[in-house]
Every structure is written in structure tokens, then in C-alpha cells.
Amino acid sequence: MVLKIDTRYPSIDDLRTRAKQKIPKFAFEYLDGGCNEDVNLRRNTSELREVQLKPNYLRNHGGSSTKTKLFGIEYDAPFGIAPIGLQGLIWPNSPEILAKAAFNHNIPFILSTVTTTSIERASELTEGKSWFQLYHPTEDRLRDDIIRRAEAAHCPVLIILCDVPTFGFRPRDIRNGLAMPPKMNLNNILQAFGRPHWGLQTLKHGIPSFANLLPYMPKGLDLKHLGKFMDKTFSGRLNEEKIKPIRDLWKGKLVLKGVASEYDAKEAIRLGLDGIIVSNHGGRQLDAGESTIKPLETIAAKYGDQIEVMMDSGIRSGPDVARSLASGAKFTFMGRSFMYGVSALGANGGNHTISLLKTELQQVMEQLNCEKVSDFPNHLIK
């Protein structure tokens, strides 16, 4: 695909600045914030950027390719779009924009259980190539039905989430009424009026809802009772007893997201999972935890030959992707970077952001004299 970059926004930071101008404050802070004092949110990127890479300028160079294989599928770049909840609240229709862009660029798109587009619609837009991330239901019947829907939609990869045993404590969301149950206050309404483009797009595409959950939600559910429904319907705490039935039922690739310790990585291997995503939920769950790059280095070194080790959280640019791959990740995912893109540029945001990241990563590879994605660890300065 031809890479098209809007030259007004040649970095993710530029997109973030524009997104802040385009969407209401409550939506931007929901996207941009971490938990508690945002310590781990900042640490994720700052410690990743301490990783340094070594070029070999005089070595013969046959050209660099960002293509890579994961689970037997060749992708055009070693990064994909991470699952994000309530995407349509941040920018209307954004999950569909990103699903289409990911398909056009041949990179993975992961749909969240609690986003604003359904499994079936994402599959339609990606011709059955979108991945699905499952929040664990409390009832076996509901769990099995959602998994069967993902199977019927031909999702190649199912992701289960282990890093939300509780909801992160997020002061911004509490102030803005985006905790559970959500509520619209006067400040939110005034902020929405101050962002007319966002408002018009919301009117065009409709008030966002949990599209995947509509078949299971009581009709006429108001915001007050939505929180009770979510608390009753989902439990984020995973263990062996909950994982085994999913492994038995799901015949495709199964990935555990939120791994932040060697213990959990070892357990994932023992339970027969195909991959893990080393992640701390973008710094939104445990402010006192490690940055994601720290456990990645040890987990990849110890278990990288036994299971596919991927990473998200803190990755914001092509050089960040390179740093992660050099540190042992087989593949990477980003969430905020893509949402900044669609919030800044609407329907063009997905293509622009993917093109930008591909271009940055290609430049890093050419500069290092790195021909293949798998060669990145050879350029790591330890």
C-alpha cells in the first residue's frame, strides 16, 4: 500500500496535540491518562527510550523489510492496533476507521469486548482477519456464546486479559463522570458543545454503546444500572480454572495479555497458550508497577523460544517499536498512538498513523543496516 502522510502531523506528538484540540476534555483525558499519579504511564515510555541501538554502517546491505510472520501469517509491519474500550466516545466510528486501515495496511487489529463496534462488523471490515480480546464473563453461558461469535466471525486470534482484577483508580475519569456507572454532567455537556466537529460526527454515527454486549443487555438500561450490569456480567480476575475451558473451546491461537512477571509467562506456557503480550494496560492499572520494557527483557530471554512474546504499553513511535523488538519482543501493539491519529484526522487518521509508523520504522532499519525484523536484537546495546 502507498504510504500517505499528512505533512502537518509528522509525529505522534503532533497528532496528540491536535487530538487534544479536537475532542472534549473528558474524552481526551480518558484516552491520555493513566491511573493514580500517572507514574507508570510516564515510566513506560521514558524507560523504553533508554534502550539504545547500534548501527553497522560498513556491512553489506541488501535492503530492509518491515514484513514479519506471526502465528504463520505474514504482516507488513511488526506492530498492530491494541484493543481500546469505548473508542467511539473518543472519536465517533473510530474502531471501524482503524479496522479498515489495519486491513488495508496488512497489520493486526484487535477489537475489545467493551468497544463500540461488534465482532461481526469488525470481521466484515477486515475479511475475518481482526483479532478479538475477551473480558472474562462471570457466566459460562455468556463466555461460550461470545467465543462462538468470535469463531463464527473467523477471528484468527483470541486474547484473554489478566491485568484487570480490579478497575484502575483513575482520578480524571472519576471527576469527568466516566467511572462506572458513567454519567453526563454539565461540564461534559459544555465541553461537547466546544468541539462541534466531534459533536456533528457523534450525531452522524449515533451515541456510542457497547456494541458487543447489546444482545445480553436488558432493554432500556440507563446509565445508573449500566455499572451494575457490568459488575455482574464480567470478572477480570483470571486463573487456571477459568483459562482451561477457554483453551478447550477455542481452536485458534490463544494469547494472554497483561503479563508482567516471569511467573505468569511460565503459567501461560504450561496452560497451552500460543502467545503472551507483556503489558501493564498502558499504565492504567498499577501505578506502582514496573514499566513494560523491564519484564519484557527477562521474559523474552527466558521464554521467547517456547511462546510468542509480544509487547504493548509505552510504545509511541517507529523507534519505540525498534527498541521493543531489539529487547526481545516478536511483535508490538499500540493503542493511544492510533487513537490520537483518528481524533486528529478523522477518517484519514488510521492510514496516516500507520504510514507514519511504517516510515519511521523503515528509516531506523535502514540506518542500522538491519535487513530483517528478526535481526533487531543484534543491534541492541546491552
N, C-alpha and C positions, 0 to 999 in steps of 0.2 A: 504494500500500500504506500502511496506517496505521502511523505511526511509534510504536513502543513502546520506551520507555527505562526501564530499571530505575534508579530514583532513588537507589539506594545507590551507583551507579557512574556519576556524571555526567561522567567524563573518562576518557581513555585511561590517564592516570597511575593512576587508581583501579583500573582493570582490571589494569594491570601489577602493582600491589601485591597484589591478590587472587590473580592468577595465580601469583605467587611463593609464596604460601601454599598453593596447591592442588596444584602439580605437583612432582615430585622435583627436587632441586637440579641434577642433571645435565641434565635436560630444560629447566629454566628457563635455565641458563647457555648451552645450545646455542642456544636461541631468542634470548636477550637480548644475547649477546656479539658482539664484532667480531673483529678479528684483532690480533696483536701487543699493543700497549698501548692499543687502543681509541681512538686519537686521532681517526681519521677517522669512527668511529662517532659520537662526540660532536660533531665538527665539522659533520657532515651536518645535524643539527637546529639547532645553535646559529647557524650562518651563514644557514640558511634563515630563521630567525626575526629576522634583522636586516633582512629585507625589510619595508618599510613601505608602507601603502596609504592613499590619500586619499579621504575621503568628499566627496560633493557634496550637501549636505542640501537646498538650496532648488530643485534641479532637479525638474521634474515627474516623478512616478514611477508607472509603470503596473503595478507588481508585479515580483517577482523569480522566476526559474525556474532550477532547477539542471539541467534537461534539456540534453543536448548530443548532437551527432552525431559519430560516429567510424566511418570506413570505411563510411559510408552507413547505419549503424544508429543509431537514437536510444536513448540510455540516460538513465535517470532522474537520474543524477548523474555528474560528470566524474571519478570515481575507480572503481577496481576492486581486486580481490584479487590480489596478486602471487603468483608461484609460490614455494613453500617445500618443501624436501626434508624427508623423514621427519616429516611433520605428525602422523601417528598416534602417534609416540613422544612428542610434546609433549602432545597431548591425544587420547585414543582417538576414532577416527571423525571427527576434525576436518575433513579435506578434504570429506567428504560433508555435514557440517553447513554448511560455508561455501559449497559449491556450491549447496545448496538455498537458502540465504539470499540469495546473489547472484542466483539466478534469480527469487526472489520479489520482490526489490527492483529488478530490471532493471538490474544492473550486471555488468561482465565478471568472470568467474572464470578464472584461469589455473592449469592443472594442470601440475606439474613432472614430468619424466621419473622423478625419484627420490623421489616422494612415495609415499603408502601406499594410494592408490586408483587404479584403472585408467582409461585413456582412455575405455573403453566405459561404465564406471559413471558417470563424471562427465558424459558425454554424455547418458546416460539421465536423470540428475537435473536436467539443465538443458535438456532437449529439444534437444540439439545446439547449444547456444549457448556451451559452455565453450571457452576457448582452450587451446592446448597449447604448452608450452615444451620444446624438444628439446635434451638434452645430446647432443653430436655423437658418434655411434658410430664406432669405428675401421674397421668393415667396412661396405662399401656395401650389402651384402645386408640387414644389420640396420637401417641407416639407412632404406632404402627401405621395409622392412616396417613400421617404426614410423610413417613418414609416411603409408603407405597405411591403417594403422589409424586415424590421426587424420582422414584424408579420409573413410573409411567411417563414422566417428562424427560427421561433419558439422561438425567444428570450423571456425569461420569464419576463424580466425587462427592461424598457426603462428609461434612465436617461436624464434629461434636465439640462442644465448648466446655472447658473445665475451669475457667477462671472467673466465673460469676456465681460463687456460692452465696454471695450477698450482692446487693446493688452497691456500687461505689458511692461514697459520700461526696456529692458534688454541690458545693455551696451556690455556684452560679445557677444551676438548674433549679435548686430549691427557691432561690429568690425570683427566678423567672417563671415559676409555676410549671416547670417541666419534670418535676418529680412525679412519682405515682401516688395518687391519681393526678394527671395533669389538669391544669385549669388555666383559663384565659383571663388575665387581669387587665386593668385599664392601661397599664404601661405597655403590655404586649400589643394591645389594640392600637395604641398611638404609634408604636414602633412599626407596625404593619402599614399604617397609613403613610408613614415616612418613606416607605420603599415601594412606590407604585408599580414598578416593573414586576417585582416579586408578587405583589397583590394581584395584578392582572393575570399573571401566569397561574396563580393559585385558583383564580376564578375559572380560567380556561380548563384546567385539569382536575379541578374539584378538591375539596378538603381532603387532605391525606388521611388514610386509615391503614390499619394492619391488614393488608390485603390477604395474606396467607391464612389469617385466623378468622376471617369473616364466616366461613362455613360452620365454625364452632362457637361463635359468639351469640348470646341471646339478642334478639331483635330489640332495637330501641335502647341499647345500652348507653347510658350517659357517662360523662367523664368521671363522675364520682364513683360509679360502680365498675369502671374500666380497671382501676387499680386492684379492686378485689378480685375481678376476673383473672387478671394476670398473675396475682399472687397464688390463686387457687389452681391455675392451669399449668404453671411452669415452676420447676425447681432446678436451679442452676448447679446444684452440688452433684458431681459425678463420682462414681466408684465402680469397682469391678462388677457388682451386681447389676448396675444399670447399663454398663457398656456391653456385657456379653450378649444380651438379647439383640442389641443393635447389630453387633458383629454377625450374629446368626442370620438376621433378617436381611441385612444389606449385602448384596453380592458384588457391588462395585468397590472402588477404592474408598477406604475409611481413614480419616485424618483427625487427629486430636489437636485442637487449637487452644493456646493458653499455657503451654508447657514452659515452666520457668525453673525446673530443677532436674537434676540427673535422675532422681527417684521417679518422677512422673514419666520421663523419657523411657526408662527401663521398663516400667509398668506397661506403657503403650506397646512396646515390643512384645512383652510377654502375653498380652491380650490379643495379639494378632492384627494390630493396626498397620496400615501401609505407610503412614506418614505422620509427622508432627509439625506444628507451627509453633516455634519458640516465640512467645508473645507475652506482653503484660497488658493487653487490651488498650494499647495506646496510652498507657499511664493513667487510665480511668478507674482503676480498681484498688491498687495498693500503692499509696504514695511512698511508703517506707521500703518498697521492694527494690530489687536490682534493675538497672537498665537492661534492655533485652540483649544487647551485644555481649554482656558478661556471661550469662548461662549458655548463649549460643556457642561461644568458643569452646567450652568444655564439653557440651553435649555433642556437638558435631565431631570433635576429635575422638570421642569415646564410642559413639553410636552411629556415626554417619555411614558406616558400611553395612549397617543392619536395618536401617529405616530411612526413608526420605526426610531429611531435616530442612525445614523452611523457616522463614522468619518474617514477622511484621513488627510494627511499633517503632516510631522514631525515624523511619526512612522517609525522606522528603525529596530526594533528587537522584539523578543518574549516578553521581559519585557516591551517594549513600548506598545505592544498590550494589555498586562495585565493592565498597567496603564490606558489606554484608556477605557477599559471595566469597570474597577473599578470606573472610573469617570462618568460612565453613558452611554457609547456607547453600543449599542446592537451588533454592528459588526464594523469591521475596514477594511480599504483598504490601500495598499502601492503601489507606483509606482517605485520610484528610486531604492529601495532595489532589486526588481526583475530585473530591467534593469542592475544594477551592476552585478547581477548574470550571465545573459546571455552574457554580454560584457566580463566578465572574463572567462567563461567556455563554451561559445557557446551552442551547443545543449544540454549539460548536466546542463546548468545554471539554468533552471527553476526547475527541480527536486531537485537539490542541495539546492537552496534557500528556496523552500517550506519545504523541510525536515529539514533544519536548523531552520527555524522559528517555525515549529511544535515542534521540540525537545526542543528549548528554552522555549516555552510556557508551554509545559508539565512539565518541570523542575520547573518552577515558581509555577504552580498549586500544584505539589507535596510538594514543600517547604512550601507553605502557608497552606497546608491541605485544599485546595479548591477543592471540588469534581466536581462542575459543573461551566460552564462559567457564568451562571446567578448568581452565588454566589460571583463573584468578588467584587461587591460593599460592601459586608460585611467585606472585608479586607482593605477597604480604610481608611487611617489615615487622618482625616479631620483637 
